[in-house]
């Protein structure tokens, strides 16, 4: 199986532009939800991506959280919070991605 280093989201947008456009509409609607500030939303996304064992998602949301003012400690806490819910393996798999995202290593 041949793999590519191209961003999977860019592939999705290229290969499925209409679906990607609707997905982007959903994302914008979620961003507009009242009740949580953008930093908190990104920290929640990091926790969700960790629970789903998605290091790339953790990395991207860590970068976005940093851009919204999150501290390194907050980003790490969003990953480690999953320890008793999702398991040690998921935390260990996603923690380096969170740090890379915070440091802008995308």
The first five atom37 places (N, CA, C, CB, O) and aatype in JSON, in Angstrom:
{
  "aatype": [20, 20, 20, 20, 20, 20, 20, 20, 20, 20, 20, 20, 20, 20, 20, 20, 20, 20, 20, 20, 20, 20, 20, 20, 20, 20, 20, 20, 20, 20, 20, 20, 20, 20, 20, 20, 20, 20, 20, 20, 20, 20, 20, 20, 20, 20, 20, 20, 20, 20, 20, 20, 20, 20, 20, 20, 20, 20, 20, 20, 20, 20, 20, 20, 20, 20, 20, 20, 20, 20, 20, 20, 20, 20, 20, 20, 20, 20, 20, 20, 20, 20, 20, 20, 20, 20, 20, 20, 20, 20, 20, 20, 20, 20, 20, 20, 20, 20, 20, 20, 20, 20, 20, 20, 20, 20],
  "atom_mask": [
    [1, 1, 1, 1, 1],
    [1, 1, 1, 1, 1],
    [1, 1, 1, 1, 1],
    [1, 1, 1, 1, 1],
    [1, 1, 1, 1, 1],
    [1, 1, 1, 1, 1],
    [1, 1, 1, 1, 1],
    [1, 1, 1, 1, 1],
    [1, 1, 1, 1, 1],
    [1, 1, 1, 1, 1],
    [1, 1, 1, 1, 1],
    [1, 1, 1, 1, 1],
    [1, 1, 1, 1, 1],
    [1, 1, 1, 1, 1],
    [1, 1, 1, 1, 1],
    [1, 1, 1, 1, 1],
    [1, 1, 1, 1, 1],
    [1, 1, 1, 1, 1],
    [1, 1, 1, 1, 1],
    [1, 1, 1, 1, 1],
    [1, 1, 1, 1, 1],
    [1, 1, 1, 1, 1],
    [1, 1, 1, 1, 1],
    [1, 1, 1, 1, 1],
    [1, 1, 1, 1, 1],
    [1, 1, 1, 1, 1],
    [1, 1, 1, 1, 1],
    [1, 1, 1, 1, 1],
    [1, 1, 1, 1, 1],
    [1, 1, 1, 1, 1],
    [1, 1, 1, 1, 1],
    [1, 1, 1, 1, 1],
    [1, 1, 1, 1, 1],
    [1, 1, 1, 1, 1],
    [1, 1, 1, 1, 1],
    [1, 1, 1, 1, 1],
    [1, 1, 1, 1, 1],
    [1, 1, 1, 1, 1],
    [1, 1, 1, 1, 1],
    [1, 1, 1, 1, 1],
    [1, 1, 1, 1, 1],
    [1, 1, 1, 1, 1],
    [1, 1, 1, 1, 1],
    [1, 1, 1, 1, 1],
    [1, 1, 1, 1, 1],
    [1, 1, 1, 1, 1],
    [1, 1, 1, 1, 1],
    [1, 1, 1, 1, 1],
    [1, 1, 1, 1, 1],
    [1, 1, 1, 1, 1],
    [1, 1, 1, 1, 1],
    [1, 1, 1, 1, 1],
    [1, 1, 1, 1, 1],
    [1, 1, 1, 1, 1],
    [1, 1, 1, 1, 1],
    [1, 1, 1, 1, 1],
    [1, 1, 1, 1, 1],
    [1, 1, 1, 1, 1],
    [1, 1, 1, 1, 1],
    [1, 1, 1, 1, 1],
    [1, 1, 1, 1, 1],
    [1, 1, 1, 1, 1],
    [1, 1, 1, 1, 1],
    [1, 1, 1, 1, 1],
    [1, 1, 1, 1, 1],
    [1, 1, 1, 1, 1],
    [1, 1, 1, 1, 1],
    [1, 1, 1, 1, 1],
    [1, 1, 1, 1, 1],
    [1, 1, 1, 1, 1],
    [1, 1, 1, 1, 1],
    [1, 1, 1, 1, 1],
    [1, 1, 1, 1, 1],
    [1, 1, 1, 1, 1],
    [1, 1, 1, 1, 1],
    [1, 1, 1, 1, 1],
    [1, 1, 1, 1, 1],
    [1, 1, 1, 1, 1],
    [1, 1, 1, 1, 1],
    [1, 1, 1, 1, 1],
    [1, 1, 1, 1, 1],
    [1, 1, 1, 1, 1],
    [1, 1, 1, 1, 1],
    [1, 1, 1, 1, 1],
    [1, 1, 1, 1, 1],
    [1, 1, 1, 1, 1],
    [1, 1, 1, 1, 1],
    [1, 1, 1, 1, 1],
    [1, 1, 1, 1, 1],
    [1, 1, 1, 1, 1],
    [1, 1, 1, 1, 1],
    [1, 1, 1, 1, 1],
    [1, 1, 1, 1, 1],
    [1, 1, 1, 1, 1],
    [1, 1, 1, 1, 1],
    [1, 1, 1, 1, 1],
    [1, 1, 1, 1, 1],
    [1, 1, 1, 1, 1],
    [1, 1, 1, 1, 1],
    [1, 1, 1, 1, 1],
    [1, 1, 1, 1, 1],
    [1, 1, 1, 1, 1],
    [1, 1, 1, 1, 1],
    [1, 1, 1, 1, 1],
    [1, 1, 1, 1, 1],
    [1, 1, 1, 1, 1]
  ],
  "atom_positions": [
    [[0.83, -1.17, 0.0], [0.0, 0.0, 0.0], [0.88, 1.24, 0.0], [-0.94, -0.01, 1.2], [1.71, 1.42, 0.88]],
    [[0.69, 2.1, -0.98], [1.46, 3.33, -1.09], [0.8, 4.41, -0.24], [1.57, 3.77, -2.57], [-0.42, 4.61, -0.3]],
    [[1.6, 5.11, 0.53], [1.07, 6.21, 1.34], [1.58, 7.53, 0.79], [1.47, 6.04, 2.83], [2.54, 7.56, 0.02]],
    [[0.95, 8.59, 1.19], [1.33, 9.92, 0.75], [1.56, 10.79, 1.98], [0.26, 10.53, -0.18], [0.96, 10.57, 3.03]],
    [[2.42, 11.78, 1.83], [2.65, 12.71, 2.93], [1.73, 13.92, 2.82], [4.12, 13.16, 2.95], [1.78, 14.82, 3.65]],
    [[0.89, 13.93, 1.78], [-0.05, 15.04, 1.6], [-1.06, 15.07, 2.73], [-0.76, 14.92, 0.24], [-1.45, 14.03, 3.26]],
    [[-1.48, 16.25, 3.09], [-2.45, 16.45, 4.15], [-3.76, 15.74, 3.79], [-2.69, 17.96, 4.4], [-4.33, 16.02, 2.73]],
    [[-4.25, 14.83, 4.63], [-5.49, 14.1, 4.32], [-6.7, 15.01, 4.11], [-5.78, 13.12, 5.42], [-7.57, 14.71, 3.3]],
    [[-6.76, 16.12, 4.85], [-7.88, 17.04, 4.68], [-7.84, 17.71, 3.3], [-7.86, 18.11, 5.78], [-8.88, 17.94, 2.69]],
    [[-6.63, 18.01, 2.83], [-6.5, 18.58, 1.48], [-6.93, 17.56, 0.42], [-5.05, 19.03, 1.22], [-7.55, 17.93, -0.57]],
    [[-6.61, 16.3, 0.63], [-7.05, 15.25, -0.29], [-8.57, 15.18, -0.29], [-6.44, 13.87, 0.1], [-9.18, 15.1, -1.35]],
    [[-9.17, 15.21, 0.89], [-10.63, 15.18, 1.02], [-11.25, 16.35, 0.25], [-11.05, 15.23, 2.5], [-12.22, 16.16, -0.48]],
    [[-10.7, 17.54, 0.42], [-11.24, 18.71, -0.27], [-11.1, 18.6, -1.79], [-10.54, 19.98, 0.22], [-11.99, 19.0, -2.53]],
    [[-9.99, 18.05, -2.23], [-9.76, 17.9, -3.67], [-10.66, 16.83, -4.28], [-8.28, 17.56, -3.94], [-11.24, 17.03, -5.34]],
    [[-10.78, 15.71, -3.6], [-11.5, 14.57, -4.15], [-13.01, 14.66, -3.96], [-11.0, 13.31, -3.52], [-13.77, 14.09, -4.74]],
    [[-13.45, 15.36, -2.94], [-14.88, 15.46, -2.62], [-15.25, 16.91, -2.33], [-15.25, 14.55, -1.4], [-15.66, 17.23, -1.22]],
    [[-15.12, 17.8, -3.31], [-15.29, 19.23, -3.02], [-16.68, 19.61, -2.5], [-15.01, 20.01, -4.25], [-16.78, 20.48, -1.64]],
    [[-17.73, 18.99, -3.0], [-19.07, 19.34, -2.52], [-19.29, 18.88, -1.09], [-20.14, 18.73, -3.44], [-19.85, 19.62, -0.28]],
    [[-18.86, 17.68, -0.78], [-18.99, 17.17, 0.59], [-18.11, 18.0, 1.52], [-18.61, 15.66, 0.67], [-18.52, 18.34, 2.63]],
    [[-16.9, 18.32, 1.08], [-15.98, 19.13, 1.89], [-16.59, 20.5, 2.18], [-14.62, 19.28, 1.17], [-16.45, 21.01, 3.29]],
    [[-17.25, 21.09, 1.19], [-17.88, 22.39, 1.4], [-18.96, 22.31, 2.46], [-18.46, 22.92, 0.08], [-19.07, 23.19, 3.3]],
    [[-19.76, 21.26, 2.43], [-20.83, 21.09, 3.42], [-20.23, 20.81, 4.8], [-21.78, 19.94, 3.01], [-20.74, 21.29, 5.82]],
    [[-19.16, 20.04, 4.82], [-18.46, 19.77, 6.08], [-17.94, 21.08, 6.66], [-17.29, 18.77, 5.86], [-18.05, 21.31, 7.86]],
    [[-17.37, 21.93, 5.82], [-16.86, 23.22, 6.28], [-18.0, 24.08, 6.83], [-16.15, 23.95, 5.13], [-17.8, 24.81, 7.8]],
    [[-19.19, 24.0, 6.21], [-20.35, 24.71, 6.74], [-20.7, 24.24, 8.15], [-21.57, 24.52, 5.8], [-21.01, 25.04, 9.03]],
    [[-20.63, 22.92, 8.36], [-20.89, 22.36, 9.68], [-19.88, 22.88, 10.69], [-20.86, 20.82, 9.64], [-20.24, 23.26, 11.81]],
    [[-18.62, 22.89, 10.32], [-17.56, 23.39, 11.2], [-17.84, 24.84, 11.59], [-16.18, 23.26, 10.53], [-17.71, 25.22, 12.76]],
    [[-18.21, 25.65, 10.62], [-18.5, 27.06, 10.89], [-19.69, 27.21, 11.83], [-18.77, 27.82, 9.58], [-19.69, 28.07, 12.71]],
    [[-20.71, 26.37, 11.65], [-21.87, 26.41, 12.54], [-21.47, 26.02, 13.96], [-22.99, 25.46, 12.03], [-21.95, 26.61, 14.93]],
    [[-20.59, 25.04, 14.08], [-20.13, 24.63, 15.41], [-19.29, 25.73, 16.06], [-19.32, 23.33, 15.32], [-19.4, 25.98, 17.26]],
    [[-18.46, 26.39, 15.28], [-17.65, 27.49, 15.81], [-18.53, 28.62, 16.35], [-16.71, 28.04, 14.72], [-18.16, 29.3, 17.3]],
    [[-19.7, 28.8, 15.73], [-20.6, 29.89, 16.12], [-21.44, 29.57, 17.36], [-21.51, 30.22, 14.97], [-22.15, 30.44, 17.85]],
    [[-21.37, 28.34, 17.86], [-22.14, 27.98, 19.05], [-21.77, 28.9, 20.21], [-21.91, 26.51, 19.43], [-20.6, 29.18, 20.44]],
    [[-22.77, 29.34, 20.91], [-22.56, 30.21, 22.07], [-22.27, 29.35, 23.3], [-23.8, 31.12, 22.32], [-22.59, 28.16, 23.33]],
    [[-21.67, 29.96, 24.31], [-21.49, 29.28, 25.59], [-20.06, 28.91, 25.91], [-22.31, 28.08, 25.61], [-19.71, 28.78, 27.08]],
    [[-19.22, 28.73, 24.89], [-17.82, 28.39, 25.13], [-16.95, 29.32, 24.3], [-17.54, 26.9, 24.78], [-17.27, 29.63, 23.15]],
    [[-15.86, 29.75, 24.87], [-14.93, 30.56, 24.08], [-14.13, 29.65, 23.15], [-13.99, 31.39, 25.0], [-14.12, 28.43, 23.33]],
    [[-13.46, 30.25, 22.17], [-12.75, 29.47, 21.15], [-11.62, 28.62, 21.73], [-12.2, 30.39, 20.09], [-11.38, 27.51, 21.26]],
    [[-10.92, 29.13, 22.73], [-9.85, 28.35, 23.35], [-10.42, 27.08, 23.99], [-9.11, 29.19, 24.41], [-9.87, 25.99, 23.8]],
    [[-11.5, 27.23, 24.73], [-12.12, 26.08, 25.38], [-12.6, 25.07, 24.34], [-13.29, 26.52, 26.27], [-12.44, 23.86, 24.53]],
    [[-13.19, 25.54, 23.26], [-13.64, 24.64, 22.19], [-12.46, 23.83, 21.64], [-14.31, 25.42, 21.05], [-12.59, 22.63, 21.38]],
    [[-11.33, 24.48, 21.45], [-10.16, 23.77, 20.92], [-9.62, 22.76, 21.93], [-9.06, 24.77, 20.54], [-9.2, 21.66, 21.54]],
    [[-9.62, 23.11, 23.2], [-9.17, 22.15, 24.22], [-10.09, 20.93, 24.27], [-9.1, 22.83, 25.61], [-9.63, 19.8, 24.43]],
    [[-11.38, 21.16, 24.14], [-12.33, 20.04, 24.08], [-12.04, 19.19, 22.84], [-13.8, 20.55, 24.05], [-12.06, 17.96, 22.91]],
    [[-11.78, 19.84, 21.72], [-11.45, 19.09, 20.5], [-10.2, 18.23, 20.68], [-11.25, 20.05, 19.32], [-10.14, 17.11, 20.18]],
    [[-9.21, 18.75, 21.4], [-8.01, 17.96, 21.67], [-8.37, 16.72, 22.47], [-6.95, 18.81, 22.43], [-7.91, 15.63, 22.16]],
    [[-9.19, 16.88, 23.49], [-9.61, 15.73, 24.31], [-10.38, 14.72, 23.47], [-10.46, 16.19, 25.5], [-10.18, 13.51, 23.6]],
    [[-11.27, 15.2, 22.62], [-12.05, 14.3, 21.76], [-11.13, 13.56, 20.79], [-13.14, 15.08, 20.98], [-11.27, 12.35, 20.6]],
    [[-10.21, 14.28, 20.17], [-9.3, 13.64, 19.21], [-8.4, 12.62, 19.91], [-8.45, 14.71, 18.5], [-8.05, 11.59, 19.33]],
    [[-8.02, 12.9, 21.15], [-7.24, 11.92, 21.92], [-8.08, 10.67, 22.17], [-6.76, 12.53, 23.27], [-7.6, 9.55, 21.99]],
    [[-9.31, 10.87, 22.59], [-10.2, 9.73, 22.86], [-10.41, 8.89, 21.61], [-11.56, 10.22, 23.4], [-10.59, 7.67, 21.69]],
    [[-10.38, 9.54, 20.45], [-10.54, 8.83, 19.17], [-9.21, 8.33, 18.62], [-11.2, 9.73, 18.15], [-9.16, 7.77, 17.52]],
    [[-8.15, 8.52, 19.36], [-6.81, 8.07, 18.98], [-6.41, 8.62, 17.61], [-6.74, 6.53, 18.97], [-6.05, 7.88, 16.7]],
    [[-6.49, 9.94, 17.5], [-6.21, 10.64, 16.25], [-5.1, 11.68, 16.48], [-7.5, 11.32, 15.69], [-5.4, 12.85, 16.69]],
    [[-3.83, 11.25, 16.46], [-2.74, 12.2, 16.71], [-2.72, 13.39, 15.76], [-1.42, 11.47, 16.62], [-2.41, 14.51, 16.17]],
    [[-3.05, 13.17, 14.49], [-3.05, 14.3, 13.55], [-4.1, 15.34, 13.96], [-3.31, 13.81, 12.1], [-3.84, 16.54, 13.9]],
    [[-5.26, 14.87, 14.39], [-6.29, 15.79, 14.87], [-5.85, 16.52, 16.11], [-7.58, 15.03, 15.14], [-6.1, 17.72, 16.26]],
    [[-5.19, 15.81, 17.02], [-4.66, 16.43, 18.23], [-3.66, 17.52, 17.85], [-3.99, 15.37, 19.15], [-3.7, 18.62, 18.39]],
    [[-2.79, 17.2, 16.93], [-1.75, 18.15, 16.5], [-2.38, 19.42, 15.92], [-0.83, 17.49, 15.47], [-1.97, 20.53, 16.27]],
    [[-3.34, 19.26, 15.04], [-3.98, 20.42, 14.41], [-4.74, 21.27, 15.44], [-4.95, 19.95, 13.3], [-4.64, 22.49, 15.44]],
    [[-5.49, 20.6, 16.33], [-6.26, 21.37, 17.32], [-5.35, 21.98, 18.38], [-7.3, 20.47, 17.99], [-5.69, 23.01, 18.95]],
    [[-4.2, 21.37, 18.65], [-3.23, 21.97, 19.58], [-2.69, 23.27, 19.0], [-2.06, 20.98, 19.87], [-2.54, 24.26, 19.72]],
    [[-2.41, 23.28, 17.71], [-1.95, 24.49, 17.06], [-3.04, 25.57, 17.12], [-1.56, 24.21, 15.59], [-2.76, 26.74, 17.41]],
    [[-4.29, 25.17, 16.85], [-5.39, 26.13, 16.9], [-5.63, 26.63, 18.32], [-6.68, 25.5, 16.35], [-5.93, 27.81, 18.53]],
    [[-5.49, 25.74, 19.31], [-5.66, 26.13, 20.71], [-4.58, 27.15, 21.11], [-5.6, 24.9, 21.64], [-4.88, 28.14, 21.77]],
    [[-3.36, 26.9, 20.7], [-2.27, 27.84, 20.98], [-2.6, 29.2, 20.36], [-0.91, 27.3, 20.44], [-2.39, 30.24, 20.98]],
    [[-3.11, 29.18, 19.12], [-3.46, 30.43, 18.45], [-4.61, 31.17, 19.15], [-3.84, 30.15, 17.0], [-4.77, 32.37, 18.98]],
    [[-5.4, 30.43, 19.93], [-6.5, 31.03, 20.7], [-6.06, 31.4, 22.11], [-7.7, 30.06, 20.76], [-6.88, 31.82, 22.93]],
    [[-4.77, 31.24, 22.41], [-4.24, 31.67, 23.7], [-4.02, 30.57, 24.72], [-5.15, 32.64, 24.28], [-3.69, 30.86, 25.87]],
    [[-4.18, 29.31, 24.33], [-3.97, 28.21, 25.28], [-2.49, 28.07, 25.6], [-4.53, 26.89, 24.72], [-1.63, 28.2, 24.73]],
    [[-2.22, 27.79, 26.85], [-0.85, 27.53, 27.29], [-0.51, 26.07, 27.02], [-0.69, 27.87, 28.8], [-1.39, 25.22, 26.89]],
    [[0.77, 25.8, 26.95], [1.26, 24.43, 26.75], [0.65, 23.49, 27.79], [2.8, 24.38, 26.82], [0.23, 22.38, 27.45]],
    [[0.61, 23.92, 29.05], [0.08, 23.09, 30.13], [-1.39, 22.76, 29.91], [0.27, 23.79, 31.47], [-1.82, 21.65, 30.25]],
    [[-2.17, 23.69, 29.37], [-3.59, 23.44, 29.1], [-3.76, 22.39, 28.01], [-4.31, 24.74, 28.71], [-4.63, 21.53, 28.09]],
    [[-2.92, 22.47, 26.99], [-2.99, 21.52, 25.88], [-2.61, 20.12, 26.36], [-2.06, 21.96, 24.72], [-3.28, 19.14, 26.03]],
    [[-1.55, 20.03, 27.13], [-1.14, 18.74, 27.68], [-2.24, 18.18, 28.59], [0.19, 18.88, 28.46], [-2.53, 16.99, 28.54]],
    [[-2.84, 19.03, 29.4], [-3.91, 18.59, 30.31], [-5.1, 18.04, 29.52], [-4.36, 19.74, 31.21], [-5.73, 17.08, 29.96]],
    [[-5.42, 18.65, 28.36], [-6.54, 18.17, 27.55], [-6.29, 16.76, 27.05], [-6.79, 19.12, 26.37], [-7.24, 15.98, 26.89]],
    [[-5.04, 16.42, 26.8], [-4.69, 15.04, 26.37], [-4.72, 14.11, 27.57], [-3.29, 15.01, 25.69], [-5.36, 13.06, 27.53]],
    [[-4.03, 14.48, 28.63], [-3.86, 13.6, 29.79], [-5.18, 13.36, 30.52], [-2.84, 14.19, 30.76], [-5.34, 12.35, 31.21]],
    [[-6.13, 14.27, 30.39], [-7.45, 14.1, 30.98], [-8.1, 12.79, 30.54], [-8.34, 15.27, 30.62], [-8.96, 12.26, 31.24]],
    [[-7.7, 12.28, 29.4], [-8.25, 11.03, 28.87], [-7.71, 9.78, 29.55], [-7.98, 10.96, 27.39], [-8.21, 8.69, 29.29]],
    [[-6.72, 9.91, 30.38], [-6.04, 8.75, 30.95], [-7.0, 7.75, 31.58], [-5.05, 9.2, 31.99], [-6.92, 6.56, 31.27]],
    [[-7.9, 8.18, 32.43], [-8.79, 7.23, 33.09], [-10.04, 6.93, 32.27], [-9.2, 7.76, 34.45], [-10.76, 5.98, 32.58]],
    [[-10.32, 7.72, 31.24], [-11.49, 7.46, 30.38], [-11.15, 6.6, 29.18], [-12.08, 8.78, 29.92], [-11.87, 5.66, 28.85]],
    [[-10.04, 6.93, 28.53], [-9.73, 6.31, 27.24], [-8.53, 5.39, 27.26], [-9.5, 7.37, 26.23], [-8.36, 4.56, 26.37]],
    [[-7.69, 5.52, 28.27], [-6.57, 4.61, 28.39], [-5.21, 5.24, 28.14], [-6.75, 3.48, 27.46], [-5.08, 6.25, 27.45]],
    [[-4.24, 4.6, 28.71], [-2.86, 5.07, 28.68], [-2.29, 5.09, 27.26], [-1.99, 4.19, 29.56], [-1.58, 6.03, 26.9]],
    [[-2.6, 4.08, 26.45], [-2.06, 4.01, 25.09], [-2.47, 5.22, 24.26], [-2.51, 2.72, 24.4], [-1.66, 5.76, 23.5]],
    [[-3.72, 5.65, 24.39], [-4.18, 6.81, 23.62], [-3.46, 8.08, 24.06], [-5.7, 6.98, 23.78], [-3.09, 8.9, 23.23]],
    [[-3.27, 8.23, 25.35], [-2.56, 9.4, 25.86], [-1.12, 9.39, 25.35], [-2.59, 9.43, 27.4], [-0.63, 10.41, 24.87]],
    [[-0.45, 8.25, 25.46], [0.94, 8.17, 25.0], [1.06, 8.41, 23.5], [1.54, 6.82, 25.35], [2.04, 9.0, 23.04]],
    [[0.08, 7.96, 22.74], [0.11, 8.13, 21.29], [-0.12, 9.59, 20.9], [-0.94, 7.24, 20.62], [0.45, 10.07, 19.93]],
    [[-0.94, 10.29, 21.64], [-1.35, 11.64, 21.25], [-0.55, 12.76, 21.92], [-2.78, 11.83, 21.57], [-0.53, 13.88, 21.39]],
    [[0.09, 12.51, 23.03], [0.81, 13.56, 23.73], [1.92, 14.19, 22.87], [1.41, 12.99, 25.0], [2.01, 15.41, 22.84]],
    [[2.75, 13.4, 22.18], [3.77, 14.04, 21.32], [3.15, 14.91, 20.22], [4.65, 12.96, 20.69], [3.7, 15.96, 19.88]],
    [[2.02, 14.47, 19.67], [1.35, 15.26, 18.63], [0.85, 16.58, 19.2], [0.19, 14.47, 18.02], [0.9, 17.6, 18.51]],
    [[0.35, 16.57, 20.43], [-0.12, 17.81, 21.06], [1.03, 18.8, 21.23], [-0.77, 17.51, 22.43], [0.88, 19.99, 20.97]],
    [[2.16, 18.3, 21.68], [3.33, 19.17, 21.87], [3.82, 19.69, 20.52], [4.46, 18.41, 22.6], [4.16, 20.87, 20.4]],
    [[3.87, 18.82, 19.51], [4.27, 19.26, 18.17], [3.33, 20.35, 17.64], [4.3, 18.07, 17.19], [3.79, 21.34, 17.08]],
    [[2.05, 20.16, 17.83], [1.09, 21.16, 17.38], [1.26, 22.48, 18.11], [-0.32, 20.66, 17.58], [1.21, 23.54, 17.49]],
    [[1.48, 22.41, 19.42], [1.69, 23.63, 20.2], [2.93, 24.36, 19.71], [1.83, 23.3, 21.7], [2.95, 25.59, 19.64]],
    [[3.95, 23.59, 19.36], [5.22, 24.19, 18.92], [5.21, 24.57, 17.43], [6.36, 23.24, 19.19], [6.2, 25.06, 16.9]],
    [[4.07, 24.32, 16.77], [3.94, 24.69, 15.35], [4.6, 23.72, 14.4], [4.52, 26.04, 15.13], [4.88, 24.08, 13.25]],
    [[4.84, 22.51, 14.85], [5.47, 21.48, 13.99], [4.39, 20.69, 13.27], [6.37, 20.53, 14.83], [4.1, 19.56, 13.63]],
    [[3.81, 21.3, 12.26], [2.74, 20.66, 11.49], [3.31, 20.19, 10.17], [1.55, 21.64, 11.25], [2.58, 19.62, 9.35]]
  ]
}
